Amino acid sequence: MSHLTDLKFKTLQFYSTASYPCSYLEGREARSQVAAPSHLIDTHTYSQLVEQGFRRSGLFTYRPHCDACQACKPIRVDVNNFVPTRTQRKARNRHKALQASNQPLVFSAEHFDLYCRYVSARHPGAGMDEDCQSQYTQFLLSSRVNSTLIEFRTAEGRLEMVSLIDILDTGLSAVYTFFDPDAEGSLGTYGILWQIDRCKFMGLPWLYLGYWIQESRKMTYKSQFRPHQILLNGQWLSPP
């Protein structure tokens, strides 16, 4: 971990988990490298960890550390040079009337209901819809970094989408977005476009989209936001 020696909190420890079934590539085993203890990971420290490919799930800060696979690639959008595609422009225009507002990380029955509808429709059988309220609280409402919920509503006040975003030193990190599974017009795409615009407004150069897996169809959408960079061997590089 020599590349992390510049962290303010040098007492952080890094350990590897036991193997578990990969949730993205069928038939493969995965492991994670975890940063601990979590109470030492503030926004500045987490920003540096994200630069090295880490991500968080609730209070759990990790990055892929698989024995025989390097399919998971951290990906970030170059905000200042981003140019939307025709399809992305259509999504932006379709949902531009949605009203966005910042909300604190507190439990909302309305948010929770939308979340359960979303995971049941989009991720059935993947374990995300089991013990829904406990999973929701631990995953989305637990944070020791600068985080906010952004809710998107129609002019009539109907909740359409919620995004959890971390505000880092050099960008925003798109933690998770859930939306009305019956809505039309690529709400998820619009959510990313909104976050790119918010990065520009805040003067932040990068939007971190987590991990991209070339072999996973579910991840294809991330590589459609160009230009972007991929973290390879400790360096952020633009793909050819």
C-alpha atoms as a printed R data frame, in Angstrom:
    type eleno elety resid chain resno       x       y       z
1   ATOM     1    CA   MET     A     1   0.000   0.000   0.000
2   ATOM     2    CA   SER     A     2   2.954   2.351  -0.596
3   ATOM     3    CA   HIS     A     3   0.873   4.536  -2.911
4   ATOM     4    CA   LEU     A     4  -1.380   5.437   0.019
5   ATOM     5    CA   THR     A     5   1.368   6.599   2.376
6   ATOM     6    CA   ASP     A     6   0.446  10.248   1.784
7   ATOM     7    CA   LEU     A     7  -2.904   9.824   3.525
8   ATOM     8    CA   LYS     A     8  -3.438  12.074   6.517
9   ATOM     9    CA   PHE     A     9  -4.495   9.152   8.672
10  ATOM    10    CA   LYS     A    10  -1.618   6.705   8.314
11  ATOM    11    CA   THR     A    11  -3.176   4.469  10.934
12  ATOM    12    CA   LEU     A    12  -5.628   3.096   8.364
13  ATOM    13    CA   GLN     A    13  -5.385  -0.655   7.917
14  ATOM    14    CA   PHE     A    14  -6.201  -2.639   4.778
15  ATOM    15    CA   TYR     A    15  -7.367  -6.221   4.763
16  ATOM    16    CA   SER     A    16  -8.805  -8.673   2.258
17  ATOM    17    CA   THR     A    17 -12.163 -10.367   2.674
18  ATOM    18    CA   ALA     A    18 -12.854 -14.032   2.118
19  ATOM    19    CA   SER     A    19 -14.025 -15.047  -1.339
20  ATOM    20    CA   TYR     A    20 -17.706 -14.658  -2.194
21  ATOM    21    CA   PRO     A    21 -19.771 -15.179  -5.374
22  ATOM    22    CA   CYS     A    22 -19.327 -12.330  -7.839
23  ATOM    23    CA   SER     A    23 -22.558 -10.370  -8.269
24  ATOM    24    CA   TYR     A    24 -21.653  -9.211 -11.784
25  ATOM    25    CA   LEU     A    25 -20.017 -12.133 -13.606
26  ATOM    26    CA   GLU     A    26 -21.708 -15.484 -13.182
27  ATOM    27    CA   GLY     A    27 -19.573 -18.340 -11.964
28  ATOM    28    CA   ARG     A    28 -16.713 -16.209 -10.664
29  ATOM    29    CA   GLU     A    29 -15.448 -15.635  -7.152
30  ATOM    30    CA   ALA     A    30 -14.701 -12.145  -5.848
31  ATOM    31    CA   ARG     A    31 -12.786 -10.613  -2.967
32  ATOM    32    CA   SER     A    32 -12.535  -7.059  -1.678
33  ATOM    33    CA   GLN     A    33  -9.829  -5.012  -0.020
34  ATOM    34    CA   VAL     A    34 -11.316  -3.037   2.863
35  ATOM    35    CA   ALA     A    35 -10.045   0.163   4.511
36  ATOM    36    CA   ALA     A    36 -10.508   0.328   8.286
37  ATOM    37    CA   PRO     A    37 -11.335   1.594  10.814
38  ATOM    38    CA   SER     A    38 -14.231   3.424   9.214
39  ATOM    39    CA   HIS     A    39 -14.350   6.246  11.772
40  ATOM    40    CA   LEU     A    40 -10.991   7.557  10.499
41  ATOM    41    CA   ILE     A    41 -12.267   7.923   6.935
42  ATOM    42    CA   ASP     A    42 -13.498  11.490   6.586
43  ATOM    43    CA   THR     A    43 -14.279  13.275   3.319
44  ATOM    44    CA   HIS     A    44 -10.668  14.256   2.556
45  ATOM    45    CA   THR     A    45  -9.291  10.793   3.271
46  ATOM    46    CA   TYR     A    46 -12.093   9.160   1.318
47  ATOM    47    CA   SER     A    47 -11.408  11.475  -1.629
48  ATOM    48    CA   GLN     A    48  -7.846  10.141  -1.753
49  ATOM    49    CA   LEU     A    49  -9.070   6.564  -1.471
50  ATOM    50    CA   VAL     A    50 -11.476   7.076  -4.375
51  ATOM    51    CA   GLU     A    51  -8.510   8.296  -6.439
52  ATOM    52    CA   GLN     A    52  -6.982   4.867  -5.796
53  ATOM    53    CA   GLY     A    53 -10.078   2.954  -6.870
54  ATOM    54    CA   PHE     A    54 -11.952   2.601  -3.587
55  ATOM    55    CA   ARG     A    55 -15.688   3.035  -3.174
56  ATOM    56    CA   ARG     A    56 -18.070   2.847  -0.266
57  ATOM    57    CA   SER     A    57 -21.233   0.987   0.620
58  ATOM    58    CA   GLY     A    58 -22.579   2.609   3.745
59  ATOM    59    CA   LEU     A    59 -19.641   2.716   6.194
60  ATOM    60    CA   PHE     A    60 -17.813  -0.036   4.284
61  ATOM    61    CA   THR     A    61 -14.954   1.348   2.114
62  ATOM    62    CA   TYR     A    62 -13.565  -1.179  -0.345
63  ATOM    63    CA   ARG     A    63 -12.143  -1.926  -3.768
64  ATOM    64    CA   PRO     A    64 -12.050  -5.152  -5.807
65  ATOM    65    CA   HIS     A    65  -9.175  -7.446  -4.856
66  ATOM    66    CA   CYS     A    66  -9.907 -10.639  -6.732
67  ATOM    67    CA   ASP     A    67  -7.334 -13.400  -7.052
68  ATOM    68    CA   ALA     A    68  -7.664 -14.170 -10.762
69  ATOM    69    CA   CYS     A    69  -9.771 -11.376 -12.213
70  ATOM    70    CA   GLN     A    70  -9.328  -7.663 -12.866
71  ATOM    71    CA   ALA     A    71 -12.583  -7.082 -14.712
72  ATOM    72    CA   CYS     A    72 -13.783  -4.267 -12.401
73  ATOM    73    CA   LYS     A    73 -12.337  -0.960 -13.591
74  ATOM    74    CA   PRO     A    74 -12.919   2.328 -11.736
75  ATOM    75    CA   ILE     A    75 -14.365   4.861 -14.171
76  ATOM    76    CA   ARG     A    76 -14.813   8.635 -14.023
77  ATOM    77    CA   VAL     A    77 -16.307  11.145 -16.461
78  ATOM    78    CA   ASP     A    78 -14.208  14.086 -17.668
79  ATOM    79    CA   VAL     A    79 -16.768  16.756 -16.798
80  ATOM    80    CA   ASN     A    80 -15.174  19.743 -18.515
81  ATOM    81    CA   ASN     A    81 -14.868  17.958 -21.861
82  ATOM    82    CA   PHE     A    82 -18.072  15.916 -21.720
83  ATOM    83    CA   VAL     A    83 -20.229  15.978 -24.847
84  ATOM    84    CA   PRO     A    84 -23.646  14.282 -24.632
85  ATOM    85    CA   THR     A    85 -24.740  11.887 -27.343
86  ATOM    86    CA   ARG     A    86 -27.990  12.335 -29.234
87  ATOM    87    CA   THR     A    87 -29.669   9.741 -27.005
88  ATOM    88    CA   GLN     A    88 -28.423  11.479 -23.875
89  ATOM    89    CA   ARG     A    89 -29.683  14.836 -25.127
90  ATOM    90    CA   LYS     A    90 -33.114  13.306 -25.662
91  ATOM    91    CA   ALA     A    91 -33.131  11.982 -22.080
92  ATOM    92    CA   ARG     A    92 -32.145  15.409 -20.763
93  ATOM    93    CA   ASN     A    93 -34.879  17.162 -22.700
94  ATOM    94    CA   ARG     A    94 -37.499  14.611 -21.702
95  ATOM    95    CA   HIS     A    95 -36.898  15.087 -17.974
96  ATOM    96    CA   LYS     A    96 -35.661  18.688 -17.810
97  ATOM    97    CA   ALA     A    97 -38.838  19.791 -16.011
98  ATOM    98    CA   LEU     A    98 -38.036  17.615 -12.980
99  ATOM    99    CA   GLN     A    99 -37.311  19.644  -9.878
100 ATOM   100    CA   ALA     A   100 -34.244  18.576  -7.882
101 ATOM   101    CA   SER     A   101 -33.680  19.297  -4.192
102 ATOM   102    CA   ASN     A   102 -31.098  18.326  -1.591
103 ATOM   103    CA   GLN     A   103 -32.309  16.183   1.284
104 ATOM   104    CA   PRO     A   104 -30.529  14.996   4.452
105 ATOM   105    CA   LEU     A   105 -29.651  11.337   5.018
106 ATOM   106    CA   VAL     A   106 -32.720  10.558   7.120
107 ATOM   107    CA   PHE     A   107 -35.311   7.866   6.647
108 ATOM   108    CA   SER     A   108 -38.254   8.764   4.407
109 ATOM   109    CA   ALA     A   109 -41.100   6.318   3.936
110 ATOM   110    CA   GLU     A   110 -41.675   7.786   0.472
111 ATOM   111    CA   HIS     A   111 -38.048   7.237  -0.551
112 ATOM   112    CA   PHE     A   112 -38.080   3.763   0.951
113 ATOM   113    CA   ASP     A   113 -41.189   2.744  -0.958
114 ATOM   114    CA   LEU     A   114 -39.659   3.916  -4.244
115 ATOM   115    CA   TYR     A   115 -36.420   2.077  -3.436
116 ATOM   116    CA   CYS     A   116 -38.218  -1.210  -2.762
117 ATOM   117    CA   ARG     A   117 -40.209  -0.911  -5.982
118 ATOM   118    CA   TYR     A   118 -37.025  -0.214  -7.906
119 ATOM   119    CA   VAL     A   119 -34.924  -3.108  -6.562
120 ATOM   120    CA   SER     A   120 -37.813  -5.552  -6.856
121 ATOM   121    CA   ALA     A   121 -38.279  -4.632 -10.517
122 ATOM   122    CA   ARG     A   122 -34.655  -4.130 -11.566
123 ATOM   123    CA   HIS     A   123 -32.745  -6.579  -9.342
124 ATOM   124    CA   PRO     A   124 -35.097  -9.503  -8.549
125 ATOM   125    CA   GLY     A   125 -33.385 -12.476  -6.968
126 ATOM   126    CA   ALA     A   126 -30.107 -10.632  -6.500
127 ATOM   127    CA   GLY     A   127 -30.485 -10.380  -2.727
128 ATOM   128    CA   MET     A   128 -31.016  -6.619  -2.781
129 ATOM   129    CA   ASP     A   129 -34.719  -6.992  -2.075
130 ATOM   130    CA   GLU     A   130 -34.202  -9.119   1.034
131 ATOM   131    CA   ASP     A   131 -34.597  -7.449   4.427
132 ATOM   132    CA   CYS     A   132 -35.324  -4.290   2.487
133 ATOM   133    CA   GLN     A   133 -35.513  -1.698   5.266
134 ATOM   134    CA   SER     A   134 -32.351  -2.811   7.059
135 ATOM   135    CA   GLN     A   135 -30.415  -2.972   3.788
136 ATOM   136    CA   TYR     A   136 -31.728   0.427   2.728
137 ATOM   137    CA   THR     A   137 -30.724   2.106   5.990
138 ATOM   138    CA   GLN     A   138 -27.240   0.598   6.129
139 ATOM   139    CA   PHE     A   139 -26.479   1.179   2.449
140 ATOM   140    CA   LEU     A   140 -27.977   4.609   1.776
141 ATOM   141    CA   LEU     A   141 -28.338   6.429   5.085
142 ATOM   142    CA   SER     A   142 -25.005   5.594   6.769
143 ATOM   143    CA   SER     A   143 -22.083   7.865   5.865
144 ATOM   144    CA   ARG     A   144 -19.132   9.577   7.522
145 ATOM   145    CA   VAL     A   145 -18.292  11.653   4.454
146 ATOM   146    CA   ASN     A   146 -19.992  14.642   2.842
147 ATOM   147    CA   SER     A   147 -23.083  13.016   1.346
148 ATOM   148    CA   THR     A   148 -26.485  14.183   0.197
149 ATOM   149    CA   LEU     A   149 -29.681  12.743  -1.196
150 ATOM   150    CA   ILE     A   150 -31.055  14.461  -4.288
151 ATOM   151    CA   GLU     A   151 -34.738  13.890  -4.927
152 ATOM   152    CA   PHE     A   152 -36.354  14.593  -8.273
153 ATOM   153    CA   ARG     A   153 -40.035  15.486  -8.455
154 ATOM   154    CA   THR     A   154 -42.490  16.428 -11.154
155 ATOM   155    CA   ALA     A   155 -44.152  19.841 -11.099
156 ATOM   156    CA   GLU     A   156 -47.117  18.121  -9.444
157 ATOM   157    CA   GLY     A   157 -44.878  16.895  -6.624
158 ATOM   158    CA   ARG     A   158 -44.661  13.203  -7.585
159 ATOM   159    CA   LEU     A   159 -41.361  11.589  -6.575
160 ATOM   160    CA   GLU     A   160 -39.623  10.147  -9.655
161 ATOM   161    CA   MET     A   161 -36.011   9.505  -8.612
162 ATOM   162    CA   VAL     A   162 -33.545   9.707  -5.721
163 ATOM   163    CA   SER     A   163 -29.750   9.859  -6.011
164 ATOM   164    CA   LEU     A   164 -27.184   9.427  -3.238
165 ATOM   165    CA   ILE     A   165 -24.090  11.519  -4.002
166 ATOM   166    CA   ASP     A   166 -20.782  11.944  -2.163
167 ATOM   167    CA   ILE     A   167 -19.097  15.335  -2.502
168 ATOM   168    CA   LEU     A   168 -15.335  14.793  -2.800
169 ATOM   169    CA   ASP     A   169 -12.327  17.099  -3.094
170 ATOM   170    CA   THR     A   170 -12.075  16.666  -6.878
171 ATOM   171    CA   GLY     A   171 -15.545  15.595  -7.919
172 ATOM   172    CA   LEU     A   172 -18.819  13.936  -7.127
173 ATOM   173    CA   SER     A   173 -19.218  10.214  -6.583
174 ATOM   174    CA   ALA     A   174 -22.449   8.676  -7.826
175 ATOM   175    CA   VAL     A   175 -23.133   6.212  -5.025
176 ATOM   176    CA   TYR     A   176 -26.582   4.953  -6.022
177 ATOM   177    CA   THR     A   177 -29.696   6.047  -7.878
178 ATOM   178    CA   PHE     A   178 -33.155   4.533  -7.778
179 ATOM   179    CA   PHE     A   179 -36.244   5.632  -9.663
180 ATOM   180    CA   ASP     A   180 -39.769   4.740 -10.699
181 ATOM   181    CA   PRO     A   181 -39.295   1.444 -12.581
182 ATOM   182    CA   ASP     A   182 -42.401   2.154 -14.651
183 ATOM   183    CA   ALA     A   183 -41.217   5.553 -15.851
184 ATOM   184    CA   GLU     A   184 -40.243   6.016 -19.486
185 ATOM   185    CA   GLY     A   185 -37.383   7.911 -21.039
186 ATOM   186    CA   SER     A   186 -34.103   6.803 -19.381
187 ATOM   187    CA   LEU     A   187 -34.372   8.373 -15.955
188 ATOM   188    CA   GLY     A   188 -31.055   6.794 -14.947
189 ATOM   189    CA   THR     A   189 -29.289   8.490 -17.843
190 ATOM   190    CA   TYR     A   190 -30.857  11.798 -16.894
191 ATOM   191    CA   GLY     A   191 -29.635  11.345 -13.311
192 ATOM   192    CA   ILE     A   192 -26.020  11.026 -14.475
193 ATOM   193    CA   LEU     A   193 -26.385  14.018 -16.787
194 ATOM   194    CA   TRP     A   194 -27.733  16.046 -13.872
195 ATOM   195    CA   GLN     A   195 -24.715  15.057 -11.768
196 ATOM   196    CA   ILE     A   196 -22.332  16.058 -14.565
197 ATOM   197    CA   ASP     A   197 -24.043  19.450 -14.689
198 ATOM   198    CA   ARG     A   198 -23.793  19.742 -10.916
199 ATOM   199    CA   CYS     A   199 -20.050  19.013 -11.095
200 ATOM   200    CA   LYS     A   200 -19.686  21.865 -13.592
201 ATOM   201    CA   PHE     A   201 -21.692  24.185 -11.358
202 ATOM   202    CA   MET     A   202 -19.478  23.312  -8.367
203 ATOM   203    CA   GLY     A   203 -16.231  23.580 -10.346
204 ATOM   204    CA   LEU     A   204 -15.400  19.903  -9.863
205 ATOM   205    CA   PRO     A   205 -13.625  18.148 -12.763
206 ATOM   206    CA   TRP     A   206 -14.718  14.523 -12.266
207 ATOM   207    CA   LEU     A   207 -17.854  12.455 -11.819
208 ATOM   208    CA   TYR     A   208 -16.940   9.059 -10.390
209 ATOM   209    CA   LEU     A   209 -19.293   6.295 -11.551
210 ATOM   210    CA   GLY     A   210 -17.891   3.405  -9.527
211 ATOM   211    CA   TYR     A   211 -16.811   0.295 -11.403
212 ATOM   212    CA   TRP     A   212 -17.194  -0.596 -15.058
213 ATOM   213    CA   ILE     A   213 -17.005  -4.175 -16.338
214 ATOM   214    CA   GLN     A   214 -16.633  -4.576 -20.074
215 ATOM   215    CA   GLU     A   215 -18.171  -8.064 -19.979
216 ATOM   216    CA   SER     A   216 -21.265  -6.932 -18.071
217 ATOM   217    CA   ARG     A   217 -24.186  -5.607 -20.105
218 ATOM   218    CA   LYS     A   218 -25.527  -3.906 -16.972
219 ATOM   219    CA   MET     A   219 -22.387  -1.729 -16.903
220 ATOM   220    CA   THR     A   220 -22.431  -0.691 -20.567
221 ATOM   221    CA   TYR     A   221 -24.194   2.606 -19.876
222 ATOM   222    CA   LYS     A   222 -21.230   3.944 -17.872
223 ATOM   223    CA   SER     A   223 -18.860   3.869 -20.835
224 ATOM   224    CA   GLN     A   224 -21.348   5.855 -22.915
225 ATOM   225    CA   PHE     A   225 -20.501   9.058 -21.034
226 ATOM   226    CA   ARG     A   226 -17.472  10.405 -22.881
227 ATOM   227    CA   PRO     A   227 -14.764  11.328 -22.507
228 ATOM   228    CA   HIS     A   228 -14.009   9.207 -19.489
229 ATOM   229    CA   GLN     A   229 -10.996   7.715 -17.764
230 ATOM   230    CA   ILE     A   230 -10.297   4.226 -16.447
231 ATOM   231    CA   LEU     A   231  -7.975   3.448 -13.519
232 ATOM   232    CA   LEU     A   232  -5.348   0.983 -14.767
233 ATOM   233    CA   ASN     A   233  -2.323  -0.071 -12.700
234 ATOM   234    CA   GLY     A   234  -2.720   2.918 -10.428
235 ATOM   235    CA   GLN     A   235  -3.068   5.520 -13.214
236 ATOM   236    CA   TRP     A   236  -6.177   7.205 -14.594
237 ATOM   237    CA   LEU     A   237  -6.001   6.815 -18.382
238 ATOM   238    CA   SER     A   238  -8.243   7.760 -21.280
239 ATOM   239    CA   PRO     A   239  -9.190   4.707 -23.357
240 ATOM   240    CA   PRO     A   240  -8.095   4.712 -27.015
